[in-house]
Amino acid sequence: MALTNKEIQSLPLVFVIWDDPTTEHTGWFDTEDLILLSTTRCYTAGWIVRTDEENYYLIQGWGNHKGEWQPMTDTTIPKGCIKEIRILRKRWAGNAKDHTNA
């Protein structure tokens, strides 16, 4: 997934608070143990690169490899699990460029 600077700049940077479904039992267990289950509260920062009816798709980092921006670490979050989305930045203020030699 190679994106241009213009495409990357248009992606919103967000902070997502969401609950991750969990399971504790994979074999036989007492149904009374179900009251002990809970979801895991998760906090994810990243850029929303795509949405559909069921999910948000985030990239949590970008790398400039051989002059081409490439995503690093992806996360798919079901919309039904999301508690809050905070927009940290609607778009990048400047050019997306490699600052490793700055």
VEXZAZA-618166 format. One record per atom (N, C-alpha, C, O): residue in one letter; x, y, z. Coordinates in steps of 0.1 Angstrom, whole numbers, plus 2048, in hexadecimal, padded with zeros to 3 digits. Layout:
BEGIN
AXYZ;...
//
This chain:
BEGIN
M8097F4800;M800800800;M80980C800;M80D81180B;A80C8117F5;A81481D7F4;A80B8297F2;A8038297E9;L80C8337FA;L80483F7F9;L80D84B7F6;L81984B7F9;T8078547EF;T80E8617EC;T80E86A7F8;T807868802;N8178747F8;N81787E803;N80A884805;N805885810;K8038877FA;K7F688E7FB;K7EC884802;K7E488980A;E7EC8787FE;E7E386E804;E7E586C813;E7DC86C81B;I7F286B817;I7F686A825;I7F287682D;I7ED875838;Q7F4882827;Q7F188E82E;Q7E288F831;Q7DE89683A;S7D9889829;S7CB88A82B;S7C5880835;S7BA881838;L7CE87783A;L7C986D844;L7C8873852;L7D187A856;P7BD871859;P7BC876866;P7C486E870;P7C3862870;L7CB875879;L7D286E884;L7C886E890;L7C3878894;V7C6862895;V7BC8608A0;V7C18598AC;V7CB8528AB;F7BA85A8B7;F7BC8528C3;F7AF84B8C5;F7A58518C7;V7AF83D8C5;V7A38358C6;V7A382E8D3;V7AD8278D7;I79882F8DA;I7968288E7;I78B81D8E3;I7808208DF;W78F8108E6;W7868058E2;W7887FA8EB;W7927F88F2;D77D7F18EB;D77D7E58F3;D7807D98EA;D7797D78E1;D78A7D18EE;D78E7C58E7;D7867B98ED;D7887B78F9;P77E7B28E5;P7787A68EA;P78279C8EF;P78D79C8EA;T77E7948F9;T78878B8FF;T78277D901;T77677C900;T78A774903;T786766907;T790761910;T79C76390F;E78C75A91A;E795755924;E795745924;E79E73F928;H78A74091F;H788731920;H78872B912;H78072F909;T790721910;T79071A903;T78B70B905;T78A7048FB;G78A707911;G7856F9914;G7796FA91D;G77170391D;W7776EF925;W76C6EE92E;W76E6F9939;W7796FB93E;F7626FF93D;F762708948;F75470994E;F74B705948;D75470F95A;D747711961;D74171E95C;D74872895B;T73471E959;T72E72B954;T72E73695E;T72D74295A;E73073396A;E73173D975;E73E746972;E73E751977;D74874096C;D754747969;D75375295F;D75B75B95E;L747752958;L74575D94D;L74476B954;L74777594D;I73F76C960;I73E779966;I74C77F969;I74D78B96B;L757778968;L76477D96A;L76A78295D;L77578995E;L764780952;L769785945;L767794943;L75D799948;S77079A93C;S76E7A8938;S7767AB92C;S77F7A3928;T7737B6925;T77A7B9919;T7877C191E;T7897C4929;T7907C3914;T79C7CA917;T79B7D8911;T7987D9905;R79D7E2919;R79C7F0914;R7AA7F390C;R7B47F1912;C7A97F7900;C7B47F98F7;C7B58088F3;C7AB80F8F2;Y7C180D8F1;Y7C481A8EC;Y7CD81A8E0;Y7D88158E2;T7C881E8D5;T7D081D8C9;T7D182B8C2;T7C78318BF;A7DD82F8BF;A7DF83B8B7;A7E38378A9;A7EB82D8A7;G7DE83E89F;G7E283B891;G7DA843887;G7D284C88B;W7DC84087A;W7D684786F;W7CB83E86A;W7CD832867;I7BF843868;I7B483B862;I7B683B853;I7B684584D;V7B982F84E;V7BB82E83F;V7AF829838;V7AE82B82C;R7A582383F;R79A81E838;R78F81B843;R79281884E;T78281C83F;T777818847;T76D81183E;T76D813832;D766808844;D75A80283D;D74F801847;D750807852;E7447FA844;E7397F984D;E73C7F385B;E7357F6864;E7467EB85B;E7497E3868;E7567E786F;E7567E687B;N7607ED868;N76D7EF86E;N7737FC86B;N770803861;Y77D800873;Y78780A870;Y79480386E;Y7977FA875;Y79B808864;Y7A9802861;Y7B380D864;Y7B381885D;L7BC80A86D;L7C6814871;L7D481086D;L7D780486D;I7DD81986A;I7EB817869;I7F181E875;I7EE82A877;Q7FA81887D;Q80081E889;Q80E824886;Q81382A88F;G81382387A;G820829877;G822829869;G81D821861;W82B832864;W82F833856;W83F832855;W84583885E;G84482C84B;G85282C849;G85583083B;G84E82D831;N860838839;N86483C82C;N86F833827;N87A83482C;H86B82981F;H87581F81B;H87882180C;H86F81F803;K88482480A;K8898277FC;K8818317F5;K87D8307E9;G87D83C7FC;G8768477F6;G8678457F5;G86084D7EF;E86283A7FA;E8538377F9;E84E835807;E85382D80F;W84383C80B;W83C83A818;W83582D818;W82D82A80F;Q838825823;Q831818824;Q82C817833;Q83281C83C;P820811834;P81A810842;P82280584A;P8277FB845;M822808857;M8277FE861;M81D7FC86C;M817806871;T81A7F086F;T8107EC879;T8027F0876;T7FF7FC876;D7FA7E7873;D7EC7EA870;D7E37E487B;D7E67DB882;T7D77EA87C;T7CD7E6886;T7BF7E7880;T7BC7F187A;T7B77DD882;T7A97DD87E;T7A17DD88A;T7A27D4892;I7987E788C;I7907E8898;I7817E8894;I77D7F088C;P77A7DE899;P76B7DE896;P7647EA89C;P7677EE8A7;K75C7F0894;K7557FC898;K74D7FA8A5;K74C8038AD;G7477EE8A7;G7407EB8B3;G7487EB8C0;G7427EC8CB;C7557EA8BE;C75E7EA8CA;C7637F88CE;C7697F98D9;I7608028C6;I76680F8C8;I75E8178D3;I7528188D2;K76581C8DC;K75F8258E6;K7608348E3;K75783B8E5;E76B8378DD;E76E8458DA;E7798468CF;E78383F8D0;I7778508C6;I7828548BD;I7858628BF;I77C86B8BD;R7918658C2;R7968738C3;R79E8778B7;R7A88708B5;I79B8818B0;I7A38858A5;I7AE88E8AA;I7AC8998B0;L7BB8898A9;L7C68918AD;L7CB89B8A3;L7CF8A68A6;R7C9897896;R7CD8A088B;R7C589C87F;R7C589087B;K7BE8A5879;K7B68A286D;K7BF89F861;K7BB897858;R7CA8A5860;R7D38A2855;R7E18A7859;R7E38AF863;W7EC8A2852;W7F98A6855;W7FB8B5851;W7F68B9847;A8028BC859;A8038CB856;A80E8CD84B;A80C8D7844;G8188C584A;G8228C8841;G8248BC837;G81B8B3837;N82F8BC830;N8318B0827;N8368A482F;N83E8A6839;A83189982B;A83688C831;A84488A82A;A84488781E;K84E88B832;K85B88882C;K864881836;K861881842;D86F87C832;D87887583A;D88187F841;D88888683B;H88087E84F;H888887857;H89588185D;H89B886866;T898875858;T8A386E85E;T8B087585C;T8BA873864;N8B287C852;N8BE88384F;N8BE892853;N8C789A84F;A8B489685A;A8B28A485D;A8BC8A8868;A8BC8B486D;
//
